Amino acid sequence: MEEQSFFEKVYVVAKRIPYGRVTSYGSIAKYLGAAKSARMVGWAMNACKNRTDVPAHRVVNQKGILTGKHHFEGTNLMQQLLENEGIVVKDNQIQDFEKVYWNPVTDLG
């Protein structure tokens, strides 16, 4: 059996982020045992922008800032997708980040 690429492993985790919740690049990297690879997780999110099965809009930086928004079509698509799920975004930052944050390390074990 072929081993999954790092990007594919990132996508498996991203697909498990619950509706109305978000996680960070670093949290996914840590879950995958590659704690210093948050930037690579970001590259994976950028590389999947044409895949509708990966909710890349639910992955933000560690402070809840929509750092990847410029990779989405249109000016505010990432924010609109999050707001459609009930997440409040103001000045490119998720409000009440702690309440909507999903941690794959503790939630997936």
Secondary structure, DSSP 8 states (H G I E B T S, - for coil): -----HHHHHHHHHTTS-TT-BEEHHHHHHHTT-TT-HHHHHHHHHHTTT-TTS-GGGEE-TTSB-TTGGGSSSSSHHHHHHHHTT--EETTEETTHHHHB--HHHH--
